[in-house]
Amino acid sequence: MSLLSVRDLVVKFAMRHQTLTALDQISFELAQGERLGIVGESGAGKSITGFAILNLLSQPGFIAGGKIMFDGKDMASLSAEEMRLIRGDRIAMIFQDPMVTLNPVLTIGEQMVETLQAHRKISRRDAEKIAIVKLREVYIPAPEERLSQYPHELSGGMRQRIIIAIALLLDPQLIIADEPTTALDVTIQADIMELLLELCTNNKVSLILITHDLGVVSQMTERTLVMYAGKIIESGKTREIVNDPQHPYTQGLINALPQQTVPGQQLKQIPGNMPGLGSLPSGCAFHPRCDFATDVCKKTAPEFVSFADVKVACHEVARLHQTKEAEAKDG
């Protein structure tokens, strides 16, 4: 049985004059200890997927359909108190900016102890001991001293390590990391990602890594979902998607990586922008930016087709594979 099962998830935003669809029929599975990447540009629906799993959607957002099953339980059927007990305990979330996540007026020790005591019947002294152990696990120097410090006294990399330590405090089964290194410089980003991978592997913790960077996903995850305009357009084993991307959008994301460009030349980019929720084009949402779009792409949304270990929603890819199969039979 999967640790997490998301089936036909639909998230909408009830605006004054219309209701907008932010996630449209999202489905995926996550096994215990598995690492999954969710990739796409800003506005693709990556973060909303993470928020929906934890029921952290702010009004006017709401879950309009589908099921989210965690460890066999239907998350939608849980009371607010039952959901609160799962958040931070069995499912932890790491957000983009540690200065927003950490409370600036409380010491690191107060925040870690408060987190432990909210979910466990434990004394302050025992909570502090656990906090020190977790700080050591994320390679924080002099952890005893850090407990009495405030967030502003620490560097960005140190703050993010503390966020990871807090996420691990209660030994969760799943960590959702939403662009966990966005606010950090490049050298620190690599260290944080390596740390997160090490901790998840050693503790057999499942990971959902939300990012725009396929390069990071290729090093961190076993499977990947590529999202565009609220839909999954390609999914499968990360190695297959990175080495042989099928969807034109996935190809564009990989071509845009700096390592794909000769030094001194301009970086490649996908023309145009992600459409807004209120102005989604008909048919395939990517067709206005796609070099391979045909009339059918403009009129009809593509269905998922499977090729080996990858699923793709693209009319042109489906046509090319059908042609190859027909040629193979004739040959």
C-alpha positions, -999 to 999 in steps of 0.1 A, spaced: 0 0 0 12 35 -8 20 59 20 3 87 0 -22 84 -27 -36 114 -45 -65 107 -69 -81 132 -93 -74 161 -70 -91 194 -80 -84 227 -63 -104 258 -71 -103 295 -61 -137 311 -57 -131 347 -69 -157 375 -71 -168 370 -107 -156 335 -115 -142 303 -100 -107 294 -112 -92 259 -114 -57 258 -99 -53 220 -100 -71 198 -125 -73 161 -119 -39 156 -102 -31 119 -95 0 103 -81 13 77 -56 42 79 -31 57 48 -14 73 48 21 109 61 17 104 72 -19 116 106 -31 93 124 -56 100 156 -75 73 181 -87 87 204 -113 74 234 -133 75 271 -136 59 296 -112 21 292 -115 22 256 -125 4 244 -93 34 228 -75 31 246 -42 -7 244 -42 -3 206 -45 18 205 -13 -6 229 5 -36 208 -5 -21 176 9 -18 193 43 -51 211 39 -33 244 43 -51 262 14 -61 297 23 -95 312 13 -107 316 -14 -89 283 -23 -106 250 -16 -105 213 -26 -133 208 -51 -128 171 -58 -107 140 -56 -91 121 -27 -60 124 -7 -52 92 12 -24 91 37 -14 58 53 -49 45 44 -68 74 59 -89 98 39 -75 133 48 -107 150 38 -127 131 65 -104 141 93 -114 167 118 -94 199 123 -79 184 155 -69 152 138 -54 171 109 -34 193 133 -19 162 149 -8 149 115 8 182 105 44 185 118 41 150 133 36 125 105 39 150 77 63 179 79 67 208 55 98 229 47 90 263 32 110 285 9 121 313 33 133 303 67 129 339 80 92 336 73 89 301 88 108 309 121 93 332 147 116 362 150 107 369 186 113 334 200 146 316 204 155 285 184 152 265 216 117 278 224 104 270 189 118 235 189 106 227 224 71 242 216 69 219 185 78 188 205 54 196 234 25 203 210 27 167 199 43 148 227 38 146 265 74 155 273 93 177 298 112 208 287 145 193 296 138 161 275 126 183 246 158 203 247 178 171 246 160 159 215 164 194 199 202 192 205 203 157 189 184 169 158 206 200 155 236 178 155 220 156 128 219 186 105 255 195 113 248 227 134 280 236 153 277 241 191 240 231 191 236 239 228 244 275 222 220 278 192 190 270 215 193 304 231 198 323 199 172 342 177 168 336 140 183 369 130 215 359 147 221 331 123 231 329 86 206 319 59 221 285 55 221 279 93 184 289 95 175 265 68 193 237 85 174 245 117 141 244 97 151 209 85 159 199 121 125 211 132 109 191 104 127 160 117 119 166 154 89 142 155 103 116 131 78 122 103 70 97 76 68 124 49 86 157 43 72 182 17 100 206 7 87 236 -12 117 253 -30 138 248 2 169 266 -11 154 295 -30 166 322 -6 201 308 -4 232 313 -25 244 286 -49 272 271 -27 248 268 3 220 253 -19 241 222 -28 250 216 9 213 218 20 202 195 -8 229 170 1 219 171 37 182 166 30 190 136 8 212 121 34 186 125 62 157 112 41 178 82 30 191 73 65 157 77 82 137 62 54 115 93 52 95 99 20 102 132 3 82 154 -20 106 180 -35 88 210 -51 112 230 -74 116 246 -108 150 231 -113 152 198 -131 189 197 -124 182 195 -86 155 169 -92 178 147 -112 201 144 -81 175 142 -54 145 121 -66 135 87 -79 103 98 -97 92 131 -111 60 149 -120 62 177 -145 34 202 -141 20 229 -163 -10 252 -158 -24 230 -130 -20 197 -147 6 169 -147 19 166 -183 47 141 -178 54 116 -150 78 87 -145 112 77 -133 134 107 -129 163 92 -149 140 84 -178 125 119 -179 159 137 -176 177 115 -201 149 113 -226 122 139 -220 91 133 -241 69 164 -236 81 196 -254 77 215 -222 100 191 -203 125 194 -232 123 231 -228 130 230 -191 160 208 -196 174 229 -225 171 260 -202 195 245 -177 228 265 -177 249 233 -182 231 229 -216 245 261 -229 280 268 -242 298 293 -218 295 328 -232 263 321 -251 228 333 -241 208 308 -220 180 291 -239 144 298 -227 109 287 -235 92 316 -254 62 332 -237 48 328 -202 27 305 -182 -10 314 -187 -29 328 -158 -57 308 -142 -83 331 -157 -69 329 -193 -61 293 -199 -61 285 -236 -84 258 -251 -70 224 -258 -35 218 -246 -25 247 -223 11 246 -236 2 250 -273 8 288 -276 44 282 -266 50 249 -283 70 246 -316 51 214 -325 15 225 -319 -11 214 -345 -48 222 -349 -58 193 -326 -35 207 -298 -55 240 -300 -89 223 -297 -86 191 -276 -68 185 -243 -45 155 -246 -50 123 -226 -22 105 -209 -4 78 -229 22 54 -215 56 47 -230 78 23 -209 81 39 -175 68 74 -185 34 88 -190 29 119 -212 0 141 -221 9 153 -256 -9 148 -290 24 150 -310 43 126 -288 14 101 -290 14 105 -328 51 99 -331 51 68 -310 21 54 -329 40 60 -361 70 42 -348 49 12 -336 33 10 -370 66 11 -388 80 -16 -364 50 -39 -372 54 -33 -410 91 -39 -407 
